[in-house]
Amino acid sequence: MSGTLSADEEAYVQEMLQQDAHFKIQWNQLEQESITLHTDKYLEQIDSAAALRQIREERGAHPVTHLKKWLAAAAVLLLAGSGAWYFFARTVPVTSPTVVMQQQKQPVRLLLSNGEKVELNKDSGAKTIALNNVTLSTSNGALQYTSADTVLNTLDVPAGESYKLTLSDGTEVWLNAATRLRFPFHFGRAEREVYVDGEAYFKVAANADKPFIVHTALTSVQVLGTAFNINTYQAGTVKTALVEGSVITKGKMNERQTLQPGIQADYNTGKGFVTSHFDEEEVLAWRSGVYYYHRMPLATLIATASRFYGMRFVLDKNKEAGQVVTGLMDRNRLEDFLSDLKTTAHIEYHLSGNEITLK
């Protein structure tokens, strides 16, 4: 009625229109009623000053008996002062970055070894999927399964999403946006091996007789039972941050680095391993849908934001790619991120389709 939907409310309405048939029927009914009742002509005839006077007079003379009249007059005043005609007349809601982001979301996909593809709805409740050689159990962004198949499968998490997987040995794996994990439904006798491209956090189930090995394009990390984060987003670099336990990470040239909790090893093909202390809360914040950035060049920021939100960020041709910015991204608050850029770095944005241009 007021025509003042916030960005979050607008996103909620769009989501409900797509997912709830009853909601959509009621919404369409309200819109049709506004047309039938000639709401636009009605609003043109409203005298908001007179409505306000009526409220004051009625309240003073009849504090109870005319309550309905007061409420009606107040509603008239609200409609007159809020641009309600804008709400009733528009056939297409004003598009916000948040709405576009929701519309552009891609599903998490499990690619089976036989070529079959299974879409995993992150927001769905508990669901069981029975296939030829595996039974999948999904619930609110997490997957478990039972199978004796040792052939590698791929879990593909698109940009703008995250997902959790529990492997057959009980190891828990959280996958960040734009990440692929290759894994078998059932591990063989000698070792437990998986392959990751992107970013993942592992909480490995202890098994002294069967080492757990994470392979990347440049390194391998061997553990028995521990928790660590591994990041391959930056081309030519692998970052391994140990939270608890102990790991041995190896480079392509047989370089070796043993890590202790609180230490991160950055591996580069030209420099080998470089170790440093890391902030656990900051490195693992992505599991809660948050990403911190410090003095990050805009050229790097647009790549990071594109992956994090699942939208395409580009720089205006007149914007300096080397300008550095500091802040945070919240996956559920895209417009807050854009607003912060405007406030802290005087960066405006333009939305066109699923592309956001920073200028």
C-alpha positions in Angstrom: 0.0 0.0 0.0 2.8 2.4 0.9 5.0 1.8 -2.1 8.1 1.7 0.0 9.4 -1.8 -0.3 13.0 -2.2 0.8 15.5 -4.1 -1.3 15.2 -7.1 1.0 11.4 -7.0 0.9 11.5 -6.7 -2.9 13.7 -9.8 -3.1 11.3 -11.6 -0.7 8.3 -10.8 -2.9 10.1 -12.0 -6.0 11.1 -15.2 -4.3 7.6 -15.9 -3.1 6.1 -15.2 -6.5 8.3 -17.9 -7.9 7.9 -20.4 -5.2 4.5 -20.0 -3.6 1.5 -20.4 -5.9 -1.0 -19.2 -3.2 1.1 -16.1 -2.6 1.2 -15.4 -6.4 -2.6 -15.8 -6.7 -3.2 -13.3 -3.8 -0.7 -10.8 -5.2 -2.2 -10.9 -8.7 -5.7 -10.5 -7.2 -4.6 -7.4 -5.3 -3.1 -5.9 -8.5 -6.3 -6.7 -10.4 -8.5 -5.1 -7.7 -6.5 -1.9 -7.9 -7.2 -1.7 -11.6 -10.9 -2.6 -11.2 -11.3 0.0 -8.4 -9.6 2.7 -10.5 -7.1 3.3 -7.7 -5.3 5.9 -9.8 -8.4 8.1 -10.1 -9.2 7.6 -6.5 -5.8 8.8 -5.4 -6.0 11.9 -7.5 -9.1 13.0 -5.6 -7.5 12.6 -2.2 -7.1 15.8 -0.1 -4.4 14.8 2.4 -4.7 18.1 4.4 -8.4 17.5 4.9 -7.7 13.9 5.9 -5.3 15.1 8.5 -7.8 17.6 9.9 -10.4 14.9 10.1 -8.1 12.6 12.1 -7.5 15.4 14.6 -11.1 16.4 14.9 -12.4 12.9 15.3 -9.8 11.9 17.8 -10.7 14.9 20.0 -14.5 14.4 19.9 -14.9 10.6 19.9 -11.9 8.7 21.2 -13.5 5.2 20.8 -16.7 5.2 18.7 -15.1 6.5 15.5 -11.9 4.5 15.6 -12.7 2.9 12.2 -13.1 6.3 10.7 -9.8 7.5 12.1 -8.1 4.4 10.7 -9.7 4.9 7.3 -8.6 8.6 7.3 -5.1 7.6 8.3 -5.0 5.1 5.5 -6.1 7.8 3.0 -3.3 10.1 4.3 -0.7 7.4 4.0 -1.7 6.6 0.5 -1.6 10.3 -0.5 1.8 10.9 1.0 3.7 7.8 -0.1 3.5 7.6 -3.8 1.1 4.6 -3.7 0.2 5.1 -7.3 3.7 4.2 -8.2 3.1 0.8 -6.5 -0.3 0.1 -8.2 0.6 1.3 -11.7 3.9 -0.5 -12.3 3.5 -3.8 -14.0 7.2 -4.8 -13.5 8.9 -4.2 -10.1 12.0 -2.0 -10.1 14.9 -4.4 -10.6 17.5 -4.4 -7.8 20.9 -6.2 -7.9 19.6 -8.5 -5.2 16.6 -9.6 -7.3 18.8 -10.2 -10.3 21.3 -12.2 -8.2 18.5 -14.4 -7.0 17.2 -14.9 -10.6 20.7 -15.7 -11.9 21.5 -18.4 -9.4 22.7 -21.7 -10.8 22.1 -25.0 -9.0 24.8 -27.1 -7.3 25.4 -30.2 -9.5 26.7 -33.6 -8.8 28.3 -35.1 -11.9 28.3 -38.9 -11.7 31.0 -41.1 -13.2 28.5 -42.5 -15.7 27.7 -39.0 -17.1 24.5 -38.5 -15.2 23.9 -35.1 -13.6 21.9 -34.5 -10.4 20.8 -30.9 -9.4 21.0 -30.3 -5.7 18.7 -27.6 -4.4 20.5 -25.8 -1.6 17.3 -24.4 0.0 15.2 -27.6 -0.1 14.4 -29.7 3.0 15.4 -33.3 3.5 15.2 -35.4 0.3 16.4 -38.9 -0.7 17.4 -39.6 -4.3 17.9 -43.3 -5.2 20.1 -43.9 -8.3 21.5 -47.1 -9.7 24.6 -47.4 -7.5 24.0 -44.7 -4.8 21.4 -43.3 -2.5 21.8 -39.5 -2.0 20.4 -37.7 1.1 20.2 -33.9 0.8 19.0 -31.3 3.3 19.5 -27.5 3.3 22.8 -27.3 1.5 24.3 -30.5 2.6 24.8 -33.9 1.0 25.4 -37.4 2.4 25.3 -40.7 0.5 25.7 -44.5 0.7 27.5 -46.4 -2.1 30.2 -48.9 -2.7 31.3 -47.3 -5.9 35.0 -46.3 -6.0 34.9 -44.4 -9.3 35.4 -40.6 -9.1 32.4 -38.2 -9.2 32.4 -34.4 -9.3 30.5 -32.0 -7.1 30.3 -28.6 -8.9 29.4 -25.6 -6.8 28.7 -22.5 -9.0 29.6 -18.9 -8.3 27.5 -17.3 -5.7 26.9 -20.5 -3.7 28.5 -22.8 -1.1 27.8 -26.4 -0.1 28.6 -29.1 2.4 29.5 -32.7 1.7 30.0 -35.6 4.1 32.3 -38.3 2.6 31.9 -42.0 3.1 34.6 -42.1 5.9 32.8 -39.3 7.8 35.1 -36.5 6.6 33.2 -33.2 6.3 33.9 -30.9 3.4 32.6 -27.3 3.0 32.9 -26.0 -0.6 33.1 -22.3 -1.5 31.7 -20.7 -4.6 33.1 -21.7 -8.0 34.6 -24.9 -6.6 34.8 -28.4 -7.9 35.6 -31.5 -5.8 36.3 -34.9 -7.4 35.8 -37.8 -5.0 34.8 -41.4 -4.9 31.6 -42.5 -3.2 33.7 -45.2 -1.4 37.4 -45.0 -0.7 39.7 -47.9 -1.7 41.9 -49.8 0.7 45.2 -47.9 0.6 44.5 -44.2 0.7 41.6 -41.7 0.8 42.2 -39.3 -2.2 40.2 -36.3 -3.4 40.8 -33.5 -5.9 39.8 -29.9 -5.4 39.8 -26.8 -7.6 38.6 -23.6 -5.8 38.3 -23.3 -2.1 37.3 -25.9 0.5 37.5 -26.5 4.2 38.2 -30.1 5.3 37.5 -31.7 8.7 39.1 -35.0 8.2 38.0 -38.1 10.0 40.9 -39.8 11.7 42.2 -43.1 10.4 45.8 -44.0 11.1 45.8 -46.8 8.6 44.5 -44.8 5.6 46.0 -41.3 5.0 43.7 -38.6 3.6 45.3 -36.8 0.6 43.9 -33.6 -1.1 45.3 -33.0 -4.6 45.3 -29.6 -6.3 46.8 -28.7 -9.7 50.1 -27.7 -7.9 50.2 -29.5 -4.5 49.0 -32.4 -2.5 48.2 -32.3 1.3 48.5 -35.4 3.3 46.8 -35.8 6.7 45.5 -38.5 9.1 42.9 -36.5 11.0 42.8 -32.7 11.0 41.0 -29.5 9.9 42.4 -27.1 7.3 41.4 -24.7 4.5 42.7 -25.0 1.0 42.4 -22.2 -1.6 43.4 -22.4 -5.3 41.5 -19.4 -6.6 44.6 -17.4 -7.5 46.3 -18.8 -10.6 49.7 -20.3 -9.9 49.2 -20.3 -6.1 47.8 -22.7 -3.5 47.1 -21.5 0.0 46.8 -24.1 2.8 45.8 -22.9 6.3 45.9 -25.4 9.1 43.3 -25.0 11.9 44.1 -28.1 14.0 46.2 -31.2 13.8 49.2 -31.5 11.4 49.6 -31.8 7.7 52.4 -32.3 5.2 52.0 -30.4 1.9 54.1 -31.2 -1.1 54.8 -29.2 -4.3 55.1 -30.3 -7.8 58.9 -30.3 -7.5 58.8 -32.5 -4.4 59.1 -29.6 -2.0 57.7 -30.4 1.4 56.3 -28.2 4.2 55.0 -29.4 7.5 52.4 -27.1 9.1 51.3 -26.5 12.6 47.9 -25.0 13.7 47.7 -21.3 13.0 50.2 -21.4 10.1 49.4 -20.9 6.4 51.6 -22.1 3.5 51.4 -20.3 0.2 52.8 -22.4 -2.6 54.0 -20.8 -5.9 55.6 -22.7 -8.7 58.5 -20.2 -8.9 59.0 -19.5 -5.2 58.0 -22.7 -3.5 56.5 -22.5 0.0 56.2 -19.3 2.0 54.6 -19.7 5.5 52.9 -17.1 7.7 50.4 -16.8 10.5 46.8 -16.4 9.6 43.5 -15.1 11.2 41.3 -18.1 11.5 38.1 -16.0 11.7 38.9 -14.1 8.6 40.1 -17.1 6.5 37.1 -19.2 7.4 34.5 -16.4 7.3 33.3 -17.6 3.8 31.6 -20.6 5.5 29.2 -18.1 7.0 28.7 -16.2 3.8 31.2 -13.4 4.5 34.4 -12.4 2.8 36.9 -9.8 4.1 39.2 -7.8 1.8 42.1 -5.6 2.7 43.6 -3.0 0.4 42.5 -5.0 -2.6 43.0 -3.6 -6.1 39.7 -3.1 -8.0 40.9 -5.4 -10.7 41.1 -8.2 -8.1 37.9 -7.1 -6.4 35.7 -7.5 -9.4 36.9 -11.0 -10.0 36.4 -11.9 -6.3 32.9 -10.3 -6.2 31.9 -12.0 -9.4 32.7 -15.4 -7.9 31.3 -14.6 -4.5 27.9 -13.2 -5.6 27.4 -15.1 -8.9 27.1 -11.8 -10.8 29.4 -10.4 -13.4 31.3 -7.4 -12.1 33.2 -5.1 -14.6 35.1 -1.9 -14.3 34.2 1.3 -16.2 36.9 2.2 -18.7 37.6 5.4 -16.8 38.1 3.6 -13.4 41.6 3.0 -12.1 42.0 -0.8 -11.9 44.8 -0.3 -9.3 42.7 1.6 -6.8 42.7 -0.3 -3.5 39.6 -0.8 -1.3 39.0 -2.4 2.1 35.7 -3.9 3.5 33.6 -7.0 3.5 31.1 -8.8 1.4 28.0 -10.5 2.8 26.5 -13.0 0.3 23.0 -12.1 1.5 23.6 -8.3 1.4 24.8 -7.4 -2.1 23.4 -3.9 -2.0 25.1 -3.2 1.3 28.4 -4.1 -0.4 27.7 -1.7 -3.3 26.6 1.0 -0.8 29.8 0.6 1.2 31.9 1.0 -2.0 30.1 4.3 -2.7 30.7 5.5 0.9 34.3 4.4 1.4 35.7 4.7 -2.1 33.3 6.9 -4.0 32.5 4.1 -6.4 29.1 4.2 -8.1 27.5 1.2 -9.9 25.3 0.6 -12.9 23.2 -2.6 -13.3 22.5 -4.0 -16.7 21.1 -7.5 -16.9 23.3 -9.6 -14.7 26.3 -7.3 -15.1 27.3 -4.7 -12.5 29.7 -1.9 -13.7 31.7 -0.1 -11.1 32.4 3.5 -12.0 
